[in-house]
């Protein structure tokens, strides 16, 4: 799985982003903040999906009101995420 992710990541960075944003490549003062913001948006999206997954698992186990259990689940499943 990590090697597959690395291949997809390298493809995205080397080809897809550069193909999608050629007008910004010579305007680094616009390009860098835009890419930074895109990464923040993606990170927030991933974190929200992880929190929802933990909540769903806790709900299935009938432990949705136990914050400590959700923290433990988050710690145990972090390597999966």
Backbone as CSV, one residue per row, in Angstrom:
resi,resn,N_x,N_y,N_z,CA_x,CA_y,CA_z,C_x,C_y,C_z
1,UNK,0.815,-1.207,0.000,0.000,0.000,0.000,0.853,1.262,0.000
2,UNK,1.886,1.389,0.849,2.686,2.612,0.833,3.353,2.873,-0.526
3,UNK,3.826,1.822,-1.194,4.466,2.038,-2.496,3.444,2.490,-3.531
4,UNK,2.222,1.966,-3.432,1.165,2.397,-4.345,0.828,3.867,-4.107
5,UNK,0.752,4.262,-2.831,0.494,5.659,-2.500,1.611,6.545,-3.032
6,UNK,2.863,6.096,-2.855,4.002,6.884,-3.308,3.960,7.074,-4.816
7,UNK,3.611,6.023,-5.551,3.502,6.144,-7.010,2.432,7.164,-7.391
8,UNK,1.274,7.064,-6.753,0.177,8.000,-7.046,0.565,9.426,-6.663
9,UNK,1.244,9.566,-5.515,1.687,10.883,-5.063,2.665,11.493,-6.065
10,UNK,3.652,10.717,-6.470,4.643,11.216,-7.430,3.996,11.599,-8.754
11,UNK,3.031,10.796,-9.196,2.322,11.120,-10.430,1.549,12.428,-10.275
12,UNK,0.878,12.591,-9.144,0.103,13.801,-8.917,1.005,15.031,-8.889
13,UNK,2.101,14.935,-8.151,2.981,16.093,-7.992,3.718,16.414,-9.282
14,UNK,4.235,15.396,-9.952,5.080,15.654,-11.121,4.294,15.916,-12.395
15,UNK,3.090,15.372,-12.490,2.349,15.512,-13.741,1.049,16.290,-13.587
16,UNK,0.174,15.801,-12.755,-1.174,16.349,-12.714,-1.217,17.786,-12.214
17,UNK,-0.521,18.088,-11.132,-0.531,19.456,-10.614,0.129,20.397,-11.607
18,UNK,1.253,19.977,-12.132,1.963,20.847,-13.064,1.171,21.069,-14.352
19,UNK,0.441,20.044,-14.804,-0.386,20.196,-16.000,-1.598,21.079,-15.736
20,UNK,-2.116,21.027,-14.526,-3.319,21.784,-14.199,-3.047,23.262,-13.924
21,UNK,-1.813,23.582,-13.539,-1.521,24.936,-13.086,-0.356,25.601,-13.828
22,UNK,-0.240,25.448,-15.125,0.940,26.005,-15.813,1.013,27.532,-15.745
23,UNK,-0.121,28.196,-15.660,-0.114,29.654,-15.620,0.481,30.208,-14.322
24,UNK,0.497,29.389,-13.292,0.994,29.845,-11.992,2.464,29.511,-11.757
25,UNK,3.049,28.674,-12.587,4.406,28.201,-12.326,5.427,29.329,-12.302
26,UNK,5.237,30.345,-13.092,6.185,31.459,-13.088,5.788,32.556,-12.088
27,UNK,4.648,32.368,-11.428,4.185,33.328,-10.416,4.177,32.641,-9.062
28,UNK,5.376,32.369,-8.535,5.507,31.615,-7.293,4.787,32.278,-6.125
29,UNK,4.688,33.602,-6.125,4.032,34.323,-5.040,2.529,34.028,-5.002
30,UNK,1.965,33.529,-6.091,0.580,33.063,-6.114,0.501,31.547,-5.966
31,UNK,1.454,30.868,-6.589,1.449,29.409,-6.651,1.637,28.770,-5.273
32,UNK,2.627,29.231,-4.533,2.943,28.622,-3.235,1.770,28.759,-2.253
33,UNK,1.186,29.937,-2.065,0.041,30.021,-1.139,-1.163,29.190,-1.599
34,UNK,-1.357,29.115,-2.913,-2.478,28.336,-3.418,-2.276,26.846,-3.121
35,UNK,-1.102,26.316,-3.368,-0.815,24.915,-3.090,-0.897,24.653,-1.577
36,UNK,-0.390,25.577,-0.797,-0.477,25.438,0.660,-1.932,25.330,1.097
37,UNK,-2.771,26.185,0.574,-4.187,26.165,0.931,-4.853,24.866,0.470
38,UNK,-4.471,24.381,-0.703,-5.026,23.117,-1.196,-4.666,21.962,-0.262
39,UNK,-3.429,21.927,0.207,-3.026,20.872,1.133,-3.797,20.976,2.449
40,UNK,-4.050,22.186,2.921,-4.826,22.361,4.145,-6.251,21.843,3.968
41,UNK,-6.833,22.126,2.818,-8.189,21.661,2.534,-8.225,20.132,2.490
42,UNK,-7.252,19.536,1.827,-7.198,18.072,1.738,-6.990,17.467,3.118
43,UNK,-6.098,18.042,3.913,-5.852,17.531,5.263,-7.119,17.602,6.111
44,UNK,-7.841,18.723,6.046,-9.087,18.861,6.802,-10.128,17.830,6.358
45,UNK,-10.185,17.582,5.053,-11.119,16.589,4.516,-10.796,15.200,5.056
46,UNK,-9.516,14.843,5.031,-9.092,13.529,5.519,-9.368,13.395,7.015
47,UNK,-9.057,14.427,7.778,-9.307,14.382,9.225,-10.791,14.236,9.530
48,UNK,-11.641,14.906,8.761,-13.080,14.784,9.000,-13.570,13.378,8.670
49,UNK,-13.021,12.762,7.634,-13.385,11.383,7.292,-12.932,10.417,8.383
50,UNK,-11.742,10.651,8.936,-11.246,9.800,10.015,-12.133,9.917,11.252
51,UNK,-12.499,11.141,11.613,-13.364,11.349,12.782,-14.716,10.682,12.583
52,UNK,-15.254,10.774,11.378,-16.536,10.135,11.089,-16.408,8.623,11.191
53,UNK,-15.312,8.076,10.689,-15.110,6.626,10.773,-15.044,6.172,12.226
54,UNK,-14.322,6.905,13.062,-14.227,6.571,14.486,-15.597,6.662,15.145
55,UNK,-16.342,7.703,14.832,-17.688,7.859,15.388,-18.595,6.721,14.947
56,UNK,-18.507,6.343,13.673,-19.323,5.239,13.162,-18.984,3.924,13.859
57,UNK,-17.694,3.658,14.043,-17.269,2.432,14.724,-17.766,2.444,16.172
58,UNK,-17.610,3.572,16.842,-18.077,3.681,18.229,-19.587,3.501,18.312
59,UNK,-20.309,4.008,17.340,-21.763,3.857,17.316,-22.141,2.389,17.128
60,UNK,-21.463,1.718,16.212,-21.742,0.297,15.985,-21.480,-0.507,17.257
61,UNK,-20.433,-0.147,17.973,-20.098,-0.845,19.217,-20.911,-0.335,20.408
62,UNK,-21.823,0.604,20.132,-22.671,1.213,21.159,-21.835,1.939,22.216
63,UNK,-20.787,2.604,21.769,-19.893,3.353,22.662,-19.766,4.811,22.227
64,UNK,-20.764,5.320,21.540,-20.644,6.647,20.936,-20.523,7.776,21.954
65,UNK,-20.997,7.554,23.175,-20.939,8.621,24.179,-19.655,8.596,24.990
66,UNK,-18.817,7.613,24.768,-17.581,7.457,25.527,-16.420,8.107,24.772
67,UNK,-16.046,9.304,25.167,-14.957,10.039,24.509,-13.624,9.311,24.656
68,UNK,-13.395,8.716,25.826,-12.136,7.991,26.054,-12.002,6.814,25.087
69,UNK,-13.106,6.114,24.858,-13.087,4.970,23.937,-12.785,5.443,22.522
70,UNK,-13.372,6.564,22.137,-13.102,7.095,20.796,-11.641,7.488,20.656
71,UNK,-11.047,8.041,21.719,-9.618,8.385,21.679,-8.760,7.129,21.539
72,UNK,-9.136,6.068,22.245,-8.399,4.808,22.150,-8.533,4.226,20.747
73,UNK,-9.756,4.227,20.200,-9.968,3.741,18.832,-9.141,4.543,17.841
74,UNK,-9.116,5.844,18.019,-8.341,6.698,17.126,-6.857,6.330,17.187
75,UNK,-6.346,6.106,18.377,-4.948,5.731,18.527,-4.635,4.388,17.892
76,UNK,-5.521,3.417,18.095,-5.301,2.078,17.550,-5.437,2.038,16.028
77,UNK,-6.325,2.861,15.485,-6.573,2.840,14.040,-5.729,3.844,13.266
78,UNK,-4.916,4.609,13.958,-4.105,5.642,13.288,-3.217,5.038,12.202
79,UNK,-2.663,3.867,12.450,-1.799,3.246,11.441,-2.584,2.829,10.204
80,UNK,-3.860,2.501,10.390,-4.708,2.141,9.245,-5.035,3.372,8.420
81,UNK,-5.308,4.476,9.113,-5.631,5.712,8.401,-4.413,6.220,7.693
